[in-house]
């Protein structure tokens, strides 16, 4: 009788056996959103991904976790669905610490990709976190920044990628913003001035400044601008430049993908007309029509956008190369980031302010040039 017949593997040992046969893992925040769900469905339909990578899917509440697990049930894909509230820095810290521990124990493979997909948009109200940060700023940018810095120690040091899910709303000059008119007034043409404080505390573009939906959309744009500032070329700020100088982490790539406007639930805080009629019905019709004639148009299907993000996570094509450092893509096409996103002085100020907001400590990151 063999040893395996005498003793069942412990749960810890079972996880180590599974991890040993995988190429790596990846983390996707906002996994229960429309694009996140579409990405997961595409991934599990491709055996080269589903059987090779362990998925770590984060959602904000337990009901979303149950729904996502139901979608994944029966798949050959190895995965975890975990709760993570990106607006709570204490939650982000605990999550990153636990995940790092599991990877160090061999229960989860090293991270091949981190996809910063979760976002928060308020179109009628304005709320703040327990630490006094604007909810869009904290959920879309600040929590993601801290999560990434803490997980760098366990990223694939040869082919690791941090994929920032961006948006044209980060660029006040983008023609995609003409329809909503949120940056039409001259006072809103510049988002970031000499400090991140107005963006972080929600005192820029408040509901009192502008009671229309545009105020919340601008705050969302400010959060996306800060997120896109994490991307850079070697001569520009900010995270990529610091990684390039790191003796251990220099092969990790930071890149961004603008998924375009898709039919999704992100407008759910905008009332019935905005969320259901425009955000779901009108957007679905437009996305379907555009998919026939111009797939990479400003309005896209969730399937198209999810496919572009999946490509950015793993593939090495003519556009991405082996290490797509500092690239920003509009769907599957290269695009220049907005002028403010490439401003080295502003990105440097943002980095220092973010350090202060998060209280990052030396032992929490393996990035050498973190200060």
C-alpha positions as CSV (number, residue, x, y, z in Angstrom):
1,X,0.0,0.0,0.0
2,X,1.4,3.4,-1.0
3,X,2.0,6.3,1.3
4,X,-0.8,8.3,-0.4
5,X,-3.2,5.6,0.6
6,X,-2.2,5.9,4.2
7,X,-2.4,9.7,4.3
8,X,-4.5,12.3,2.5
9,X,-2.7,15.4,1.4
10,X,-3.3,18.4,3.7
11,X,-5.0,21.4,2.1
12,X,-1.7,23.3,2.2
13,X,0.1,20.4,0.4
14,X,-2.6,20.2,-2.2
15,X,-2.3,23.8,-3.0
16,X,1.5,23.5,-3.3
17,X,1.1,20.6,-5.8
18,X,-1.4,22.6,-7.9
19,X,0.9,25.7,-7.8
20,X,3.9,23.6,-8.9
21,X,2.2,22.7,-12.2
22,X,1.2,26.3,-13.1
23,X,3.2,28.9,-15.0
24,X,2.1,31.7,-12.6
25,X,-0.8,33.6,-11.3
26,X,-2.5,36.9,-12.0
27,X,-4.6,39.3,-9.9
28,X,-7.7,41.1,-11.3
29,X,-9.4,43.8,-9.3
30,X,-13.0,44.6,-10.0
31,X,-13.6,41.1,-11.3
32,X,-17.3,41.2,-11.1
33,X,-17.7,44.3,-13.3
34,X,-18.8,43.9,-16.9
35,X,-15.3,44.0,-18.4
36,X,-13.9,41.9,-15.6
37,X,-16.5,39.1,-16.1
38,X,-16.0,39.2,-19.8
39,X,-12.2,38.8,-19.4
40,X,-12.7,35.8,-17.1
41,X,-15.1,34.1,-19.5
42,X,-12.6,34.6,-22.3
43,X,-9.7,33.3,-20.2
44,X,-11.5,30.1,-19.1
45,X,-12.4,29.4,-22.7
46,X,-8.7,29.3,-23.7
47,X,-7.0,26.2,-22.3
48,X,-3.5,27.8,-22.8
49,X,-4.5,30.4,-20.1
50,X,-7.1,28.5,-18.0
51,X,-4.9,25.5,-17.4
52,X,-1.7,27.4,-16.9
53,X,-2.5,30.3,-14.6
54,X,-4.1,30.7,-11.2
55,X,-6.6,33.6,-11.1
56,X,-7.0,35.8,-8.1
57,X,-10.2,37.7,-8.5
58,X,-11.1,40.5,-6.1
59,X,-14.6,41.8,-5.5
60,X,-15.9,44.4,-3.0
61,X,-18.8,42.5,-1.4
62,X,-19.8,39.0,-0.5
63,X,-22.8,38.8,-2.9
64,X,-20.5,39.6,-5.8
65,X,-18.1,36.9,-4.7
66,X,-20.9,34.3,-4.6
67,X,-22.1,35.3,-8.1
68,X,-18.6,35.1,-9.6
69,X,-17.9,31.7,-8.1
70,X,-21.1,30.4,-9.7
71,X,-19.8,31.7,-13.1
72,X,-16.5,29.8,-12.6
73,X,-18.0,26.6,-11.2
74,X,-17.0,23.6,-13.3
75,X,-14.1,25.3,-15.0
76,X,-10.6,23.6,-15.2
77,X,-9.2,27.0,-14.1
78,X,-7.6,27.3,-10.7
79,X,-8.8,30.4,-8.9
80,X,-9.6,32.3,-5.8
81,X,-12.4,34.8,-5.4
82,X,-11.4,37.2,-2.6
83,X,-13.0,40.2,-0.9
84,X,-11.0,43.5,-1.2
85,X,-12.3,47.0,-0.4
86,X,-9.7,49.2,-2.2
87,X,-11.1,52.3,-0.5
88,X,-9.8,51.0,2.9
89,X,-6.0,51.1,3.1
90,X,-6.1,48.8,6.1
91,X,-8.0,46.2,4.0
92,X,-5.5,46.6,1.2
93,X,-2.6,46.1,3.6
94,X,-4.1,42.9,5.1
95,X,-4.9,41.5,1.7
96,X,-1.4,42.1,0.2
97,X,0.2,40.7,3.3
98,X,-1.9,37.5,3.2
99,X,-1.3,37.0,-0.5
100,X,2.5,37.5,-0.2
101,X,2.5,34.9,2.6
102,X,0.6,32.4,0.5
103,X,3.0,32.9,-2.5
104,X,6.0,32.6,-0.2
105,X,4.6,29.3,1.1
106,X,4.3,28.0,-2.4
107,X,0.4,27.8,-2.2
108,X,0.1,30.4,-5.0
109,X,2.5,30.8,-8.0
110,X,4.3,34.1,-8.5
111,X,2.3,36.9,-10.1
112,X,2.6,37.1,-13.9
113,X,0.3,40.1,-14.0
114,X,-1.6,42.5,-11.8
115,X,-4.6,44.1,-13.5
116,X,-5.8,47.3,-11.9
117,X,-9.4,47.2,-13.2
118,X,-11.7,48.3,-10.3
119,X,-13.1,51.8,-10.5
120,X,-15.6,54.0,-8.6
121,X,-17.8,56.6,-10.3
122,X,-20.3,58.9,-8.5
123,X,-22.6,60.9,-10.8
124,X,-25.2,62.2,-8.3
125,X,-23.6,62.1,-4.8
126,X,-20.1,62.6,-3.4
127,X,-18.7,60.4,-0.6
128,X,-15.5,60.1,1.3
129,X,-13.6,57.2,2.9
130,X,-13.1,56.8,6.7
131,X,-9.7,58.5,6.2
132,X,-11.2,61.5,4.4
133,X,-10.3,60.7,0.9
134,X,-12.6,61.1,-2.1
135,X,-14.1,57.7,-2.8
136,X,-13.2,57.8,-6.5
137,X,-9.6,58.8,-5.8
138,X,-9.2,56.1,-3.1
139,X,-10.9,53.2,-4.9
140,X,-9.6,53.9,-8.4
141,X,-6.0,55.0,-7.6
142,X,-4.8,55.1,-4.0
143,X,-5.7,51.5,-3.0
144,X,-4.3,50.2,-6.3
145,X,-1.0,52.1,-5.8
146,X,-0.5,50.6,-2.4
147,X,-1.6,47.1,-3.5
148,X,0.9,47.2,-6.4
149,X,3.8,48.5,-4.3
150,X,3.3,45.8,-1.7
151,X,3.0,42.9,-4.2
152,X,6.1,43.8,-6.3
153,X,8.2,41.4,-4.2
154,X,6.3,38.4,-5.6
155,X,5.9,39.4,-9.2
156,X,7.5,37.3,-12.0
157,X,10.9,39.1,-12.2
158,X,11.4,38.3,-15.9
159,X,8.0,38.8,-17.5
160,X,5.8,40.4,-14.9
161,X,3.3,43.0,-16.0
162,X,1.2,45.7,-14.2
163,X,-1.7,46.5,-16.4
164,X,-3.5,49.8,-15.6
165,X,-7.0,50.0,-17.0
166,X,-7.1,53.6,-18.0
167,X,-9.7,55.9,-19.6
168,X,-9.8,58.8,-22.0
169,X,-11.4,60.8,-19.2
170,X,-7.8,61.3,-17.8
171,X,-7.1,63.6,-20.7
172,X,-9.0,66.9,-20.8
173,X,-8.0,67.3,-24.5
174,X,-9.4,64.0,-25.7
175,X,-12.1,64.3,-28.3
176,X,-14.0,61.5,-26.5
177,X,-14.8,64.0,-23.7
178,X,-16.6,66.4,-26.0
179,X,-19.9,64.6,-25.8
180,X,-20.3,64.9,-22.0
181,X,-18.8,68.4,-22.0
182,X,-17.2,67.8,-18.6
183,X,-14.0,69.8,-19.5
184,X,-15.7,72.4,-21.7
185,X,-15.2,75.2,-19.2
186,X,-11.7,76.7,-19.1
187,X,-11.5,76.2,-15.3
188,X,-11.5,72.4,-15.7
189,X,-8.9,72.2,-18.5
190,X,-6.2,71.4,-16.0
191,X,-6.8,68.6,-13.4
192,X,-3.6,68.5,-11.5
193,X,-2.1,71.8,-10.3
194,X,0.7,72.0,-7.6
195,X,-0.6,69.3,-5.2
196,X,-2.7,66.1,-5.2
197,X,-4.6,67.4,-2.1
198,X,-7.7,68.8,-3.9
199,X,-8.0,65.6,-5.9
200,X,-7.4,63.3,-2.9
201,X,-9.8,65.2,-0.6
202,X,-12.5,65.7,-3.1
203,X,-12.4,69.5,-3.0
204,X,-11.8,69.8,-6.7
205,X,-15.0,69.6,-8.8
206,X,-17.4,69.2,-5.9
207,X,-21.1,68.7,-6.2
208,X,-21.4,72.3,-4.9
209,X,-19.1,73.6,-7.7
210,X,-21.3,71.8,-10.3
211,X,-24.5,69.9,-9.3
212,X,-24.7,68.1,-12.6
213,X,-23.3,64.7,-13.4
214,X,-20.1,66.3,-14.8
215,X,-18.6,67.1,-11.3
216,X,-18.5,63.4,-10.4
217,X,-17.2,62.5,-13.9
218,X,-14.4,65.0,-13.5
219,X,-13.4,63.5,-10.1
220,X,-13.4,60.1,-11.7
221,X,-11.1,61.6,-14.5
222,X,-8.8,62.9,-11.8
223,X,-8.5,59.5,-10.2
224,X,-7.8,57.9,-13.6
225,X,-5.2,60.6,-14.3
226,X,-3.3,59.7,-11.1
227,X,-3.6,56.0,-12.1
228,X,-2.2,56.6,-15.6
229,X,0.7,58.6,-14.1
230,X,2.0,55.2,-12.7
231,X,2.9,54.4,-16.4
232,X,6.0,55.9,-18.0
233,X,8.8,55.5,-20.4
234,X,12.3,55.3,-19.0
235,X,12.7,59.1,-19.3
236,X,9.4,59.9,-17.7
237,X,7.7,59.3,-14.4
238,X,7.0,57.3,-12.4
239,X,6.6,53.7,-11.4
240,X,8.2,52.3,-14.6
241,X,11.2,54.7,-14.2
242,X,11.8,53.5,-10.7
243,X,11.4,49.8,-11.6
244,X,13.9,50.3,-14.5
245,X,16.6,51.4,-12.0
246,X,15.9,48.4,-9.7
247,X,18.6,45.6,-9.8
248,X,16.0,42.9,-9.1
249,X,12.7,44.3,-10.5
250,X,13.9,46.0,-13.7
251,X,12.3,43.5,-16.1
252,X,8.7,44.2,-14.8
253,X,6.6,46.2,-17.3
254,X,3.9,48.8,-16.5
255,X,1.5,49.5,-19.3
256,X,-2.0,50.9,-19.7
257,X,-5.1,49.9,-21.7
258,X,-8.0,52.2,-22.3
259,X,-11.0,49.9,-22.8
260,X,-13.2,52.6,-24.3
261,X,-16.8,53.2,-23.2
262,X,-18.6,49.9,-22.6
263,X,-22.1,48.8,-21.4
264,X,-21.4,48.4,-17.7
265,X,-22.6,49.0,-14.2
266,X,-20.2,51.8,-13.4
267,X,-22.9,54.4,-14.0
268,X,-25.2,52.8,-11.4
269,X,-24.8,55.8,-9.1
270,X,-26.3,58.0,-11.8
271,X,-30.0,57.3,-11.6
272,X,-32.3,55.3,-13.9
273,X,-31.9,57.3,-17.1
274,X,-28.1,57.4,-17.0
275,X,-27.6,53.9,-15.7
276,X,-30.3,51.8,-17.3
277,X,-31.3,53.7,-20.5
278,X,-28.0,55.2,-21.5
279,X,-25.4,53.1,-19.7
280,X,-27.0,49.8,-20.6
281,X,-29.5,50.0,-23.5
282,X,-28.0,52.8,-25.6
283,X,-24.4,51.8,-25.0
284,X,-25.2,48.1,-25.8
285,X,-26.8,49.1,-29.2
286,X,-24.0,51.5,-30.1
287,X,-21.3,49.0,-29.1
288,X,-22.9,46.3,-31.2
289,X,-23.2,48.5,-34.3
290,X,-19.6,49.8,-33.9
291,X,-18.3,46.3,-33.5
292,X,-19.4,45.5,-37.1
293,X,-17.9,48.6,-38.7
294,X,-15.2,50.0,-36.4
295,X,-14.3,47.6,-33.5
296,X,-11.8,50.0,-31.9
297,X,-14.3,52.9,-31.8
298,X,-14.8,54.9,-28.6
299,X,-17.8,52.7,-27.7
300,X,-16.9,49.0,-27.6
301,X,-18.3,45.7,-26.5
302,X,-17.2,44.3,-23.2
303,X,-15.8,41.3,-25.1
304,X,-13.6,43.5,-27.3
305,X,-12.2,45.4,-24.3
306,X,-11.7,42.3,-22.3
307,X,-9.7,40.7,-25.1
308,X,-7.5,43.8,-25.4
309,X,-6.7,43.6,-21.7
310,X,-6.1,39.8,-21.8
311,X,-3.6,40.4,-24.7
312,X,-1.8,43.1,-22.6
313,X,-1.5,40.7,-19.7
314,X,0.3,37.8,-21.5
315,X,1.1,38.2,-25.1
316,X,4.2,39.3,-26.9
317,X,3.0,40.7,-30.3
318,X,4.4,43.3,-32.7
319,X,2.8,46.1,-30.7
320,X,3.7,44.9,-27.2
321,X,7.0,43.2,-27.7
322,X,8.5,41.1,-25.0
323,X,8.4,43.8,-22.3
324,X,5.8,46.5,-23.1
325,X,7.3,49.1,-20.7
326,X,5.5,52.4,-20.5
327,X,3.1,51.7,-23.3
328,X,-0.5,53.1,-23.4
329,X,-3.0,51.5,-25.7
330,X,-6.4,52.6,-26.8
331,X,-7.8,49.2,-27.2
332,X,-5.3,47.4,-29.4
333,X,-3.7,50.6,-30.8
334,X,-0.8,52.6,-29.3
335,X,-1.9,56.0,-28.0
336,X,-0.1,58.9,-26.4
337,X,-1.2,59.6,-22.8
338,X,-2.6,63.0,-22.0
339,X,-0.1,65.8,-21.5
340,X,-0.7,65.9,-17.7
341,X,0.0,62.2,-17.4
342,X,3.4,62.7,-19.0
343,X,4.3,65.7,-16.8
344,X,7.3,64.6,-14.8
345,X,7.0,67.4,-12.2
346,X,3.4,66.6,-11.5
347,X,4.0,62.9,-11.3
348,X,6.8,63.5,-8.8
349,X,4.5,65.6,-6.6
350,X,1.8,62.9,-6.8
351,X,4.3,60.1,-5.8
352,X,5.4,62.1,-2.7
353,X,1.8,62.9,-1.8
354,X,0.8,59.3,-2.3
355,X,3.6,58.1,0.0
356,X,2.2,60.4,2.7
357,X,-1.4,59.3,2.2
358,X,-0.6,55.6,2.3
359,X,2.1,55.8,5.0
360,X,4.1,53.2,3.0
361,X,6.9,51.7,5.1
362,X,10.3,50.3,3.9
363,X,9.4,46.7,4.8
364,X,6.2,46.8,2.9
365,X,7.8,47.0,-0.6
366,X,10.8,45.5,-2.3
367,X,11.2,48.5,-4.7
368,X,14.6,50.0,-3.9
369,X,13.8,53.6,-5.1
370,X,10.4,53.9,-3.4
371,X,10.8,57.2,-1.6
